[in-house]
Amino acid sequence: MSKLKNFTIPHFYIIWKILKNPIVGRPIVAGYNWILTPASIFVGHYLKEFYCKFDSILTDSLSLVKILEEKRFDKNCFLFTIDFKSLYTNIPVEDAINAIKILVWKFQDVIPNAEFVVELLEVILKNSLMTFDGEYFQQIFGVIMGTNVAPILANIYMATLENLLKEKCQTNKIVWPLLFKRFIDDGFGITTASKTEFEKWVNEFNKLRETITIDKFKYGNEVDFMDLLIVKGDNFLNDGKLDISVFQKEVNKYMYIPATSGHQKHTINNFILGESFQHTKEKFLENKKEVFC
């Protein structure tokens, strides 16, 4: 964070409290409902056109279900998931903007007025402000949370790093996954690598950028990814087909924000829609044949 005015004694006290009690968390500027929100929506609309240039970007878990339904895998492969630490606020803004500039130059027919879109992206990312105690602060590193372009930019930026990693794996003879899909900061894959070889892949990923780090991963015959449980079950032994079911975390207590809260109406409605979609997906997985008929 960068402060636009000099600190006062109360601010030093607040900083001391944060350092003394790390549980308070990292300072984050929220970019929703901000003067640059329309610009963020506009830029995100165009940047999303680059999704088609990458194989790893996953739009939702149902897309992964459809992919796994069609594919068969060798019985000697393993499943894995990865999770990136605090991704948005650890993305180096200048590097992300440069990655977009390279894409625009490489694929000049993807979006119109590309130069204007990139300039607008810079304005959005470099003007992340917040007020506290009547004073203004600016986030000087990382992508602001909540702004509409953030997940789209994160998806594309990480995809460019994955392409770079793939090249390094070929050079350093590190096993590349048979399948790798990522939804923003959560990745799922299938690999023939041993756990030791897989950890080399993770370590190589962590070397790409100092602030981008895989801090959690799972490796084995069964993993949970987003709202899915993916297992090498009996079907896998017979014909290489993975078993998929809807996954609910044990800590899920269905404790949603009450309708009387100050949140916007669409936020409240989306809790209901999201839960309904979850049950629809569960029925889809239970009755795939009927659905496709």
N, C-alpha and C positions, 0 to 999 in steps of 0.2 A: 504494500500500500504506500502511496505517496500522498502527503498532506499538502494542501494548497495554501495553508497558513501555518504560522508557528504553533508548536504544541504549547498548551497551558498545563498547569499543575494537575488538574483533574485528568487530563489525557495521559500524563505520565503514570498516574495511579491506575488507570484502566489498563495500560500496557503492562505494568507490573503485575496486575491481577491475572492477565492472560498468560504471561510467562510463568507465573507461579502455579497456575491451574490450567494445564494444557487441555483439559477436558472441554474447555470453552470452545475450542476448535479454531480453524483458520478463518481469517476475515475474508468474506466473499461479497463482491458487488453483484447484486441481482439486476439483470438487464431487462426484465419484463415491464410492460406498461411504461415505457420510457420514451422520450422525444424521438429516439432513433428506432423505435420498434417498427414503424412502417418500412423504413429502409432495410431493417434486418429481415423482414418478411420478403421484401423484394429481392434482396441478394440471395437469400436461401432458396427461393423459387428457381433461380437460374443456376445456382451452384449444384442443385440436386440433379441437373442434367448430366453431370459427370459421373454419377453412380454407375451408369452403364459401361464405363471404362474400367471398372474393377470387378473382379470375381468374388472378393471376400466380403463385400458389404451386404449385410442382412437387414431387410426392412422390418421384419417381425418374425416371431417364432413359428407362425403357421407356414411361412415360406420355407423354413428349415424342415418342417414336417414333410412338405411336398417333395423336397430334394431327397430326403432320406427314404421316402417311400419308393422312389424310382431306382435307387442305387443299391448295389450289393458289394460287400467288402470281404477281403481275405480274412480267414479266421485268426490269423496271426497278428492282426492289427489291434490297436488300443484306442480308447476314447480319452479326450482331455478337454479341460476348460481352463481359461486364463482370465484374470481380472486385472485391469490397470489401476494403479493408485491415483485417486483424485485427478482424473484425466483432464477435465476442462481447465482447471486452474494450473495445470502443469504443462499445457501446450504453449511452447514459445511462439508468441504472436508473429514476430517478424519471419520466423521460419515457416509458419503456416501460410502467411501471405505470399511468401516466395514460392511455396509449393503450388499455390493456386495460379500464380503468374506463369509457372512452368507448364502447368496443365493447359492454360489458355493459349500459350504459344504452341504447344504440341498438338492440341485439338482445336484448331481455329474455327471450325465450322459448328461447334457445339452450342455456343451461346452468342447472341447478338450483343453489340455494345459492350464487349468484354472488358475493355479498358475502364469504362465507367463503372461497371460492376465491381471490379477490383478496387478502384479508388473509394467507392462507397463502403466496401468491406473494411478498408483501412480506417475510415472515419468511425465506423461502428466499434471496431476492436480497440481503437486508441482513445476513445472517449467514454470510458466506463467510470462513471462518477457516482458517488453516494453522499448523503448528508448524515451527520451524526452530531448531536448537541449543537445544532445551528451552524456547523462548519462542513466544508466540502473535502472529500477524500477521493483519490483516484487510484484504481487498481493498475499497477505498472507491469504486472507479469501475469500471463495466463489469459484464457478466454472467459469473459464474464458469464455468470450462470443465468439461465432463464431467457436470454435473448434468442429469438427464433432461429437465427442462423447457426447457433452454437453446435447442436447435434449434427447438422449437415456438414459443417466445417470439420468437426472432429472425425466424422466418418471418412471424409475424403483425405484428410491429413494422415490419419492412421493407415489408410489404404496405400498412400504413397510410401510410407515407411515399410509396409509389408512387401511392396515390390522391391524396395532396396534390400530388405532382409533376404528375399528370395535369391537375389543376385549374390549376396554374401555367402549364402548356404551352398550355392553351386561352387563357389571359389574355395570355401573352407571344408567342403565335403560333409556338410551337416544335413541330416535327413529332413527333407521338406514334407509336411503333412500330405496325406492322400486327399484330404478335404479340410479346408479351413474357412470358417465363416465367423464374422464378428458383428455384433450389434453395439455400436458405439464403444463402450469400454469393456464389454464382455465377449470373449471369444470361445468358440467350440471347434474342435477338430478331431480328425481320425488319422492316426499315424502308425507306421510300421516300426518306428523307432523304439528302442528300449527306454526305460525311465531315465537312465543316465544320458542317453543320446538326446532325449526330449529336453532334459534340463540344460543341455548345451544349446539347444535351440532357443530356450527361454533366455539364457544368459546372453546369447548373441543379439536377441531382440533388445535387451536392456542396455546394450552398448550403443545402440543407434543414436539416442538422444539422452543427455544427462538427466533430464527431468521426467522422461517417459519410462515408467517402471512397471513391470508385471510383479505385483507383490503377493498374488495368490494364484495357485493353480491346483488342479486335480488331474490325476492320471490313473487309468485302470479300465475295468470292464463295465463300469456303471458311473454315470455322472448326471448331475442336475444342471440344466442350463436354462436361464430365464424361467419360464413356467413349464418346462418340460423335464421329464425323467427319461433318459436314454440309456438302454441296457443291451448288452450282448447276451440275449436269452436263448431259448430253445430254437427260435426261428433263425437266429444268427448261426448256430451250429449246423443247421440243416441247409440253409441257402444263402447265408451272409446278410440276412435282413435284420436290421436293428428293431428292437421293441421300443415303442414310444408311448408315454402316458403323460397326463397332466400332473405337474408337480406343485405341491403347496408346502411352503416352509412351516416347520413346527411352530415357529414364533408368530405365525400369522394369526392374529386374534380378531380379524375383521373389524378393527376399531377405526372407523372412518371419521373424517371431519363432519360434525353435525351440520345439518342444513341451515341452522340458525347462525352459523359463523359468518365472518365478514368476507369470505371468499366469493369470487364471482360465480354466478349461477352455473355457467358451463363446466366449471371445475367440479362442483357437486354432482352434476348430471353424469360427468365422465366416470366417477366412481361406480355408479350403477351400471353404465354401459360396459365398463371394463370387466366388472364381475360377471355380467351377462355373457360377454364374449368368452370369458374363461370357461363357463359351463357349456357354451356352444361348442368350443374347441374340444372339450372333454367328450361330448356326444359324437363329435366328428371322428375322433380317434377310436371310439368304441364301435362306431357303425360306418366305417369307411366305405364298405361295399355299397351300402344303401345310398350313401351320399353321392357316390360317383355314378350310380345308376340313375 
